[in-house]
Amino acid sequence: MSSKYLLRIKGWSSFQSYKDRKPPWIRLHKSLLDNYEFQMMGVHSRAILPMLWLLASEDADPVSGYIRDSYEKIAFRLRVEKKTLLDAISECEKNGFLECADSPKPAPDKGVTESLRNHYESVTPETETETETETETETETETETETETETRPAPSALVSVIFDYWITTMGKASTAKLTPKRKKAIQARLKDGYTIEQIKTAIDGCKRSAYHMGQNANGTIYDDLELICRSGEKLEQFANNVAKAQPITQGKKQSETPKQRGERMARERGYV
């Protein structure tokens, strides 16, 4: 990575509506809270990226998204070590937030700016009084694109919410761990579009299933979170148990019919 120049914020002009001036702030969209790529980056990258957005807002062309400083100067302005900065830039570039180039490009002329303004016409100009005590009057009409409103798989905090709910519902010991297999299964279902409530319902369905709670021929409990979230189909199967689950009989195993035994063996082998 060159020690000089050029960083460009991807999609800068699409989420910053200021085309002809440089106000003392930038837009920070709430969708960032559920942006999977952002939340999965390291803590340094997540802290440095918004600072890079602030630096990009200083460019002569407010829609360029360029940062025209050396890495040494950027590191100084952000008060971080150069290595920390370069690692963060690399991760941000990998996750699609930045573009890096070897040599500077001229700032777009007014014609390009005008074209971009027309292209992103869904964001209307704002009026404000820019003073130290800033009184702001904003009139906005925003049409959010599918990309802006898309609900992405959640950060680790939401995975922990599901894991903690499973621990509480199943009465697991505090020694139970959020293993990589369990975490991967939860993230996969969230990425499929299942909500936290749907996953909680599936956990409830497993808890209400007499078979999975040990009332089977082997007396084995099948309640692992990885099993519940193994696939979308498996998740829905457990969720459906909430409505049709049979009451669990304490201290007694249910006798199996040949059909039930065949279904059990198929479940244990992962066929269904």
N, C-alpha and C positions, 0 to 999 in steps of 0.2 A: 504494500500500500504506500503510495507516494506521500512524502511529508508535506506536500503542498497541494492544496486544492483538490478536487472540486467536489463538494457535497451538494446534493439536490434532494429535497424532501419530495417523495412521491405523492402525487395527488394534491399538492399544496393548494392550487387554485380552486379545487373543487370544494374544500371545506373552509377556506378563508374568503369572505365575501368582500373584502376591501380591495378594490382594484386600482384606485387612483391616489391613495394616500397611505400613510403608515400610522395608524392609531397606536396608543400606548398599551394595547393588549392584543391577544390573539384569541381565536375561538378554540375551546377545548370541549369536544362533543362528549356527551354522557355515554355514548355507545362504546367509548374506550373501556368502560368498566367490564363489558362482556366481550371484548375483543380477544379472541383466543391467542393469536400470535403475539400480541402485546403482553398479555398476562403470563404467558409461558416463558418470556425472556427473563434473564437474570435481573436481580434487583438494581444493579448498576445501570444496565441498559434501560430499564424502565424509568430510572431517575434522570438519566442523561438525555433521552429522546425529547421530552418536552422542553428541555433547555436548548436543544438544537432547533426546535421549532421557533423559539424566541429569537435565536440568532438569525434564522431565515427571514423573519419578519423585518429585519433591518436592511435587507437588500434594496437597492435603488428601484428595482422593479418589484412592486408588492405581490405580483402573482408568479414570480419566477421560482420561488422555493430554494434559491441558491444560497449557500454559505461560502463566501469568497475569502476565507481566511486559511492560514496554514493550521495544521493540527496543533503545532506548538501554541499558537495564539488562542485557538479554541480551548485547549486544555487550561491555559492561564485564565481565560475568562470564566470558565466553569469551575475553576479551582479544583481540578482533578489531575492525577498523574496522566502523562501522555499514554502510557500503556493501558491504563484503565479506559481512557477515551477510545483508543484504537480497538480494544476488545469490544466495547459497546457499539462502535460504528459497524464493526464486522457483523455483530449479531443483528443489529437493526437492518443492515443491508440484506442479510440472509432471510429475514422475516418480512421483507418487502416494504420497509418504511423509508429506506434511503437508497439513493443511487450514487455511485462514486465514479468520477472521471479523472483523467490524468492531466487535462489542461483546461483553462478557463474558456468559457463560451461567452460571446457578447450578450448583454441583456437584451431581451426582446424589445422591438420598437413599439410605438404606440399602436400600430396596426395589429400586431399580435395581441397586445393587451385588449384591444377592442374586440377582437375575435373571441378571446377567452371569456370576456364579459358576456358576450352574446350566447356562448355555449353553456355557461352556467347561470342562465337567466332565472333559474328557480330561486336564487337568493337575491332579495331586493336590497338596495342600498339602505344604510342606516344614517340617522342624524344624531349627533351628539355634541355636547359642549365639553371640550377637552381642557379642563383646568386641574389644578392639583387636587381639589376636592371633588372632582368629576361628577357632574350631574349628567345623566345619560337618558336620552329619549330614543327608544328604539322602535321601529316599525318593521316587523319582519313577516314575510310570507315564505315559508320554507316547505318545499316538497321533498321529503326525504326519499332517497333512492333505496332500492332493495338492499344495497350494500351497507348503507348507513343504519338501517333498522334491523338487519339480520341478527338473530340471536345465535351467538356462537357458543360452543362448549365453554363451560365456565372455568374460572381459575381454581386453584387448589382449595380455596376457601369453600366453594360449593361441593367439591368432592368430599371434603371433611364433614360437611353437613349431612350428606348421605351416609357416610361411614358411621358417624356418631348415632344417627337414627337407627341404623342396623344394630349397633352395639346395644342400644337401649331396648329396642323391640325384642331382640333375641335373648336378652339377658346375658350377653357375653361378658367374660371377665375383662378387667381393665388391661390385661396383658395382650389382648387381641391387637394385631398390628394392621395398619393400612399397607399391605404388601403391594409390590409392583403389579402382580396379577389382578388384585382387587381394584387398584387405582386405574389400571388400563381398561378394565371392563366398564367401570363407571364412566370414564372419559369417552369411551366408544359409544355408549348409549346416549350421553349428552350430545355428542357430535351428531348422532342420528336424529336428534331433535326431540328426544323424550325430555319431559320436564322433571324437576325435582319431585313434584307431587306424584307424578306417574311412577317414578322409581320407588318412592315411599309406599305407594299403594301395592306395588309388586312385593316389597318386603313384608307388608301386612298380609298379603295373600299367601306367602310362604309360611308365615307364622300360623296362619289359620288352617293350613293343610295338615290333616292328621297324618297322612303318609310321610310328608317331609319332616314332621316333628317326631318321627320314630315309631309310629304305629304301623309298622310293616313287618314282613316276615323276619327280617334281619335285626329289627330293633335299632336300625341306624338312622341318625338324624342327618338330613340333607338340607342345611340351611345356610351354606356359605354364600357370602355376598357375590363372589365371583360366579357362582352357579346362577344366582338370580339375574345377574346382569350379563350373562354369557353371550346372549344374542337378543335382538329385538323381539324375536318370536318367543324366546324363553321368558323375557320380561313381561310380555303381554299375557303369557300363560299363567304366570304367578298372579298378575293383577286381576285376571278373571276369577281367580280362586276366592277373592274377597266376597263375591256375590254367592258363590255356590259351594264354598268350603263346608265340610261336615264338622260338627263339634268334635273336639279332641277329648277322647275318653281317657281319664287318668288311670295309670297303672294297668292297662289292658291293651293287648295287641289285637288288631283286627285280623280276622281270618281272611285269606285271599282266595278268590276264585281263580281258575286257570287263566281267564282273561286278564284279571288284575295282575297276576304274576307276570304274564307276558308284557303288559304295559310297564310294570315296574322295571323289569330287566332292560327294556328298551330305553327307559329314562336313565338308568344307571350307566348304560353304555353310550349315552349321548345321542341316541338316534332320534329322540323326540324332545 
